[in-house]
Amino acid sequence: MNEEVFSVPDELDGERLDKIIATMLTSLSRSAVQKLIEEGDVTLNGKTVTKAVKPKAGDEICVNVPEPKELQAVAQNIPVDIVYEDEHLLVVNKPKGMVVHPAAGNPDGTLVNALLYHCKGRLSSINGVIRPGIVHRIDKDTSGLLIVAKNDNAHMHLAEQIKEHSFRREYRAVVIGKMPADEGTVNVPLGRSRNDRKKQAVNGINPREAITHYKVLERYPGYDYCSFTLETGRTHQIRVHSAYLGHPVAGDGVYGNPKNNLGLEGQCLHAAVIGFIHPATNEYMEFSVPLPDYFINVLERINK
């Protein structure tokens, strides 16, 4: 067991105990928190309580968290679209619907499982056994480019470029409605949602700087086809910023409306361009991939 002790922050004053813990300890689901409370592994100001109690700001919560069951990523012979590869890194074109790394609910069939087979295990170890080689991620239903490091030195160099905002990432998306201008910048911080621990929100809990540049490439009745360039790389950044503007990404059931007449399952979002300084040669490299079939089909439908 690991003991986690924290005080209730002002923004969670008066919320249910189970919600507060699930918000503060993101490794735990709300149902897992409720089970811990029922088993007496949670105390509020030194006393066991029920999940429905509503602590006040400043109250002390102590949670005995069980040791996590570690997932094991295994090599699987899954086809991978390799755009570029050398002894230091790969650039991969991930299909829509593929999860990047194993997690609860997706123990295998992921990009990592495929990479372990393709690279015969030669991947960076900085992010642990579940995320070998993964320098940055894109969502399951986002298609397109991401970079994979084969060794720790390459991983550190690439991660530093992302941190310094010199790593180029340009996306294509279809958004609902008409964007407020032909081009612009969204500069509003993002943090964990106060209402749903799996979501991000503008000015959420522990917000961090988030900057997205957009440009309208084509306007259609009821939709805009846009490019988005990330200056920062927060979780779900484009999806949250688009929704903040009042124009969520088409098909996005988390930050928009899951119902659509475009035949979409998940957001219409594609990582089209990636650019970086090669960690060994110090040369700038840039790669792009065309729109996938599902995206082209959406453009054809909205054009009608």
Secondary structure, DSSP 8 states (H G I E B T S, - for coil): -EEEEEE--GGGTT--HHHHHHHH-TTS-HHHHHHHHHTT-EEETTEE--TT----TT-EEEEEE----------------EEEE-SSEEEEEE-TT--SS-BTTB-SSSHHHHHHHHTTT----TTTTTSTTBSS---TT-EEEEEEESSHHHHHHHHHHHHTT-SEEEEEEEEES--SSSEEEEE--EEE-SS-TTSEEET-EEEE--EEEEEEEEEETTEEEEEEEESS--TTHHHHHHHHTT--BTT-TTTS-S--SS--SS--EEEEEEEEE-TTT--EEEEE----HHHHHHHHHHH-
